[in-house]
Amino acid sequence: MKIRRLGLAVNIFKADIGDILNKIIELVPGDVDIVGMEEISGFVSSDRVGFVDSYKNCDIVISLGGDGTLLRAARLVEKEEIPIMGVKIRSLGFLTEDDPEGAVRELFEGDYIIQDRMRLDVSFSSKNKADKRFSALNDIVLHGAGLSRVIHLRTSLDGTVVGEYLADGVIIATPTGSTAYSLAAGGPIINPVTMQSMIITPLCPHSLSVRPVVVSSLESLEIEVVEKDQDTMLTIDGQKVCSLDTGEKISVKKSEKVTKLVTRRSYNFYELVRKKLKWGGVLRKH
């Protein structure tokens, strides 16, 4: 892929972001156009950067920040499926590269791969609301509003009821999101490069028999808010929030769109998990 136009998606609240941003710009070849949102104008010392209100004409976008910054950028380029490379700045970062300068250098040397990451398509409607549709790369979460609000949910797959339970909520995650909120709630780790699936992870269910379930991405999931007088919220990728009414049914399925994630050629998911989570370590001494 010939990179002619590069977009920069930046978390401007990171410490020393101006210095880091300008170092990245210096690594970009002179024949590449660089653009970013107006919010970064006060942090850029080079006159090479143009300011735009979308990334739609970019060949690639580099996100500078953490996984949240990349999720935000992924939402902005979802329709065009523009490839994104995430660069980590002082965060854990499962979706972002640890070595900013090395990653950018290899990008322009052509030493990278592009992974197609599955997204979720989420939709619902009610009598009092217009139809709503969202897309998520990591996960969606149905949860009660306020403190310790238990909600009553019913989940179905392709029309068959899978479970009905009282819980603080439920997470529906992609394999990419399996190492995020779902993992913290007891969900399994799924390789996002080799598998496409949905993970249903209840949040603090009021029954020991309720456990996370992994289902095929070919299946359609429906979640219904059952009980009356409960304030229920839907959160998409931890960034967009909307309220739900009793009786509303949320449809979740594999999206036709993917997020094209640019990684270094040396990328290995299991090495990443072992490194980031200290996975599989032996605690005793030999």
HELIX and SHEET records of a PDB file:
HELIX    1   1 ILE A   17  LEU A   27  1                                  11    
HELIX    2   2 GLU A   38  PHE A   43  5                                   6    
HELIX    3   3 ASP A   67  LEU A   76  1                                  10    
HELIX    4   4 PRO A  100  PHE A  108  1                                   9    
HELIX    5   5 THR A  176  THR A  179  5                                   4    
HELIX    6   6 TYR A  181  ALA A  184  1                                   4    
HELIX    7   7 PHE A  269  LEU A  277  1                                   9    
SHEET    1   A 6 VAL A  49  VAL A  52  0                                        
SHEET    2   A 6 ASP A  33  MET A  37  1                                        
SHEET    3   A 6 ARG A   5  VAL A  10  1                                        
SHEET    4   A 6 ILE A  60  GLY A  65  1                                        
SHEET    5   A 6 ILE A  84  LYS A  88  1                                        
SHEET    6   A 6 THR A  96  GLU A  97  1                                        
SHEET    1   B 6 LYS A 129  ALA A 136  0                                        
SHEET    2   B 6 TYR A 112  SER A 126 -1                                        
SHEET    3   B 6 LYS A 249  ARG A 264 -1                                        
SHEET    4   B 6 LEU A 221  VAL A 225 -1                                        
SHEET    5   B 6 ILE A 151  LEU A 157 -1                                        
SHEET    6   B 6 THR A 160  ALA A 167 -1                                        
SHEET    1   C 6 VAL A 213  SER A 216  0                                        
SHEET    2   C 6 SER A 197  LEU A 203 -1                                        
SHEET    3   C 6 GLY A 169  ALA A 173 -1                                        
SHEET    4   C 6 ASP A 139  GLY A 144 -1                                        
SHEET    5   C 6 THR A 232  ILE A 236 -1                                        
SHEET    6   C 6 LYS A 240  LEU A 244 -1                                        
END                                                                             
